[in-house]
């Protein structure tokens, strides 16, 4: 029997590490680890248009057009599309002629979160933002902010848009806080000897943490 590529990489890391580092690596990978993300969001009625104008077209598509996103987002898979079709999902698209340089998904219901490897229940009136992508050639144009704002203007006033961000992803946190999103919770998945458990907590929106 041969090792899988992932198993081979872990064995190489263990063999090249010092005894103490090897023990720490084994603990994190095989015994205990936690994946944690912060909840950021805002009421749709509070959405403010970015100061920089958008010269491209923004639209919102339903499941009948999901397949068109796949070749335009290198981080999206057929499995992702399967999850979105089983949920109450829409995709926000930026159109540059026939090209789709940016897209972002909004979904609710029983939502599978790839990063946490588990499902969350997102109730009606909340719109979970995930699997966003902006082509490198269009970065710096505030397209994410424009997509979220455009979508928010189409939703009932009492609804909320939100998403999850890793704590270490300071650039994403800064971008979200600049458009008014605030941290209002934490979600995590914990693994003990390969067995998963998950948790969450909510709290009042916090002030911005970055400038």
C-alpha positions as MATLAB code, in Angstrom:
seq = 'XXXXXXXXXXXXXXXXXXXXXXXXXXXXXXXXXXXXXXXXXXXXXXXXXXXXXXXXXXXXXXXXXXXXXXXXXXXXXXXXXXXXXXXXXXXXXXXXXXXXXXXXXXXXXXXXXXXXXXXXXXXXXXXXXXXXXXXXXXXXXXXXXXXXXXXXXXXXXXXXXXXXXXXXXXXXXXXXXXXXXXXXXXXXXXXXXXXXXXXXXXXXXXXXXXX';
ca = [
       0.000    0.000    0.000;
       1.304    3.476   -0.905;
       0.822    6.727    0.986;
      -1.414    9.442   -0.429;
       0.344   12.743   -1.392;
      -1.010   14.431    1.736;
       0.231   11.606    3.953;
       3.645   11.702    2.279;
       3.934   15.451    2.899;
       3.077   15.049    6.585;
       5.656   12.266    6.985;
       8.286   14.461    5.308;
       7.476   17.297    7.704;
       7.780   15.001   10.695;
      11.088   13.505    9.536;
      12.677   16.922    8.899;
      11.466   18.524   12.149;
      13.197   18.562   15.503;
      11.751   16.159   18.123;
       9.881   19.016   19.841;
       8.540   20.449   16.556;
       7.587   16.960   15.391;
       5.598   16.420   18.578;
       3.810   19.743   18.108;
       3.060   18.951   14.464;
       1.706   15.518   15.370;
      -0.491   17.067   18.077;
      -1.926   19.687   15.696;
      -2.533   17.311   12.786;
      -3.474   14.032   14.460;
      -4.647   14.805   17.994;
      -6.204   18.243   18.354;
      -6.826   21.290   16.171;
      -9.377   24.088   15.915;
     -10.501   26.075   12.879;
     -11.973   29.423   13.953;
     -13.622   32.221   11.942;
     -15.218   35.541   12.795;
     -18.764   36.502   11.800;
     -18.948   39.870    9.999;
     -22.093   41.490    8.627;
     -24.573   44.358    8.553;
     -28.295   45.071    8.018;
     -29.114   45.448    4.313;
     -30.744   48.811    5.006;
     -27.421   50.138    6.329;
     -25.513   49.331    3.138;
     -23.702   52.316    1.623;
     -22.484   52.500   -1.962;
     -18.678   52.560   -2.337;
     -17.250   56.002   -3.073;
     -15.485   54.667   -6.153;
     -17.997   54.254   -9.031;
     -18.339   50.898  -10.781;
     -18.148   51.060  -14.585;
     -19.104   47.396  -15.041;
     -22.535   45.768  -14.931;
     -23.660   43.899  -11.796;
     -26.456   41.323  -11.872;
     -27.883   38.569   -9.658;
     -28.428   35.102  -11.155;
     -30.417   32.096  -10.043;
     -29.639   28.346  -10.247;
     -30.353   28.188  -13.993;
     -27.118   30.106  -14.627;
     -24.845   28.670  -11.919;
     -22.856   26.621  -14.452;
     -21.663   29.800  -16.151;
     -19.658   30.739  -13.064;
     -17.550   27.582  -12.955;
     -15.087   28.444  -15.773;
     -14.752   31.995  -14.417;
     -13.804   31.117  -10.835;
     -10.738   28.871  -10.395;
     -11.616   28.238   -6.731;
     -15.115   26.914   -7.457;
     -15.889   23.199   -7.968;
     -18.798   21.098   -9.182;
     -19.243   20.007   -5.571;
     -19.682   23.657   -4.558;
     -22.382   24.104   -7.203;
     -24.128   21.001   -5.853;
     -24.236   22.543   -2.381;
     -25.587   25.844   -3.745;
     -28.336   24.082   -5.692;
     -29.515   22.309   -2.538;
     -29.646   25.610   -0.674;
     -31.546   28.844   -1.271;
     -28.776   30.487   -3.270;
     -28.104   33.326   -5.682;
     -24.861   34.445   -7.275;
     -23.876   38.078   -7.737;
     -21.896   38.589  -10.946;
     -19.853   41.405  -12.419;
     -20.099   41.468  -16.204;
     -17.455   42.890  -18.518;
     -18.993   42.091  -21.886;
     -19.112   38.286  -22.079;
     -16.551   37.990  -19.293;
     -17.338   37.425  -15.588;
     -14.349   38.875  -13.700;
     -15.973   38.698  -10.266;
     -18.686   36.738   -8.472;
     -19.956   36.245   -4.943;
     -22.540   33.819   -3.566;
     -25.383   34.587   -1.194;
     -27.164   31.627    0.325;
     -29.412   30.610    3.207;
     -31.049   27.510    4.648;
     -28.846   24.590    5.647;
     -25.532   25.914    4.385;
     -22.345   23.872    4.053;
     -19.283   25.937    5.041;
     -16.252   24.546    3.259;
     -13.723   26.119    5.636;
     -15.382   24.673    8.753;
     -16.300   21.381    7.045;
     -19.782   21.437    8.524;
     -23.269   22.837    8.022;
     -24.759   26.014    9.493;
     -28.443   26.876    9.628;
     -28.933   30.336    8.127;
     -32.544   31.479    8.685;
     -34.722   33.395    6.261;
     -33.927   37.070    6.369;
     -30.185   36.374    6.583;
     -27.964   36.113    3.511;
     -24.696   34.225    3.963;
     -21.895   35.531    1.724;
     -19.279   33.015    0.595;
     -17.009   31.699   -2.190;
     -16.281   35.165   -3.556;
     -13.763   35.720   -6.335;
     -12.303   38.750   -8.113;
      -9.982   38.240  -11.076;
      -6.485   39.662  -10.349;
      -6.834   42.018  -13.326;
      -9.815   43.712  -11.624;
      -8.620   43.922   -8.052;
      -8.496   47.383   -6.511;
     -11.814   48.392   -8.133;
     -13.954   47.783   -5.016;
     -15.909   45.103   -6.888;
     -16.651   43.093   -3.734;
     -18.110   46.174   -2.069;
     -20.173   46.979   -5.159;
     -21.516   43.414   -5.380;
     -22.579   43.339   -1.735;
     -24.166   46.787   -1.942;
     -26.046   45.945   -5.150;
     -27.406   42.754   -3.625;
     -28.353   44.509   -0.371;
     -30.477   47.095   -2.208;
     -32.613   44.251   -3.614;
     -33.408   42.700   -0.207;
     -36.086   43.572    2.391;
     -35.056   46.351    4.750;
     -34.961   44.137    7.850;
     -32.630   41.505    6.330;
     -28.930   41.029    7.058;
     -25.924   40.067    4.952;
     -22.981   38.369    6.645;
     -20.027   36.066    6.132;
     -17.139   34.341    7.895;
     -13.485   35.416    7.817;
     -10.339   33.890    9.308;
      -8.823   36.022   12.082;
      -5.460   36.058   10.314;
      -6.960   37.463    7.100;
      -6.442   41.092    8.050;
      -6.860   42.342    4.464;
     -10.360   40.858    4.218;
     -11.315   42.105    7.686;
     -10.164   45.612    6.732;
     -12.138   45.534    3.468;
     -15.338   44.418    5.202;
     -15.046   46.940    8.014;
     -14.571   49.733    5.482;
     -17.983   48.992    3.948;
     -19.685   48.883    7.337;
     -19.584   45.196    8.254;
     -18.923   44.564   11.934;
     -17.891   41.499   13.869;
     -20.786   39.981   15.781;
     -19.813   36.388   16.466;
     -17.400   33.471   16.255;
     -17.755   30.035   14.643;
     -15.362   27.132   15.047;
     -14.772   23.456   14.354;
     -12.649   21.419   16.762;
     -11.065   18.032   16.002;
      -9.977   15.501   18.667;
      -8.367   12.371   17.247;
     -10.229   12.970   13.991;
     -13.648   13.475   15.602;
     -15.263   16.823   14.811;
     -17.394   19.095   16.983;
     -18.536   22.618   16.271;
     -19.611   25.686   18.172;
     -20.615   29.310   17.802;
     -21.341   32.399   19.856;
     -23.038   35.696   19.039;
     -22.536   39.116   20.616;
     -23.385   42.776   19.854;
     -21.512   44.207   16.839;
     -18.048   45.360   17.770;
     -16.323   48.547   16.572;
     -13.741   48.272   13.757;
     -10.483   46.611   14.723;
      -8.423   47.902   11.759;
      -7.765   51.276   10.226;
];
